[in-house]
Amino acid sequence: MRIAIVAESFLPLMNGVTHSILRVLEHLQERGDEVMVIAPSTSDTDVTSVEKGAYVHRLPSVPLARYTNVRVALGGVNRVKRILADFAPDVVHLASPFVLGWRAVQAAHQLGIPTVAIYQTEVPGYAGRYGVPFLENWAWNRVDNIHLLATRTLVPSTFALNQLRGRGILRVDMWRRGVDTARFNPAKRSTAWRSSVAPEGQRIIGYVGRLAVEKQVEDLAVLADVPNTKLVIVGDGPQREALQSALPQAHFTGFLGGEALAEAVAGFDLFVHPGEFETFCQTIQEAMASGVPVVATGRGGPLDLVENSRTGWLYEPGNLSQLRDYVQDLMGDDAKRRAFATAATASVQGRTWPVLSAELVRHYNDVISGVPSEATGHSELTSSKGPSS
């Protein structure tokens, strides 16, 4: 089939959205599909116009204020409409749509091309964290309009499913995320790496992710004096300098990818994730595949991934004393931590990207053929058109 993927963000920026797109592109390339990616332009001269067999059409863009490596595409609906009309895709895949995705869903709707929208980022929830809570209602209106107009929306977690259905968006199905269990594996644990970041032999508490306001990494300051532990922060972002000041005893590795990331994650004794706005949280799944138990906030995607008292602990959002208690519980009991680690690894087996990508292709075929979402009847699929502008 011919597939247009409209990416709100893409290479060279590596985040959860980009990672998912790359895994999907690998699958589509193996199938022999014709794929075009529409994405914001970049100032990086090393990026290519072809990525994993897909032509990448770059739209002029500007950097986002206070987060300059994120770029926002310029232009209106008609520009996207012309690109889609020229390519004539069978389906348009909207990757975490918000700005460019809003234009694309309107363009596809006007052209009569079915759309699959991937709800991956809780943008409205970021408003309060970035000090602009008055924009939250506007942002939710944008999210509503996009997903009401899309032919089908796919969400990665039960929390996100209930969140959108509660807002009256009914054409919603579950599509989780895959994990590379060959890459993220307990066998990647390295004594040498552990010694390099914790030379005194401490147990390692690790975090992996963007160093951005919405990730709430500063909450990990409550773990600074947990006995015989070393906090290791993997990742980069606009908050790095501030976090290094707030967490002076932590070791910051910067961005890691490939085997270096796999080695680091497998080297943790415990993975922590304090962010409250994760629709899924891929790094939790990668930690579990690596044989590392998890302590995470009890909201959003982690609710599906972490099983209390078996693979980790979920703490009440904002309750940092509970976060500390759960970390101490596992860091102070080697036998319990090993049991949680074994259960964590077992819990993610079978969630491979080829399996999940094949499931995505079935959703493509459904919307092309007019098959209704599992959540709706045929009459709702054909009559619920959403806003037109």
Summary of the structure (lengths in Angstrom):
residues: 389
radius of gyration: 21.0
end to end distance: 27.9
largest distance: 65.0
contacts: 1350
relative contact order: 0.12
helix: 43%
strand: 20%
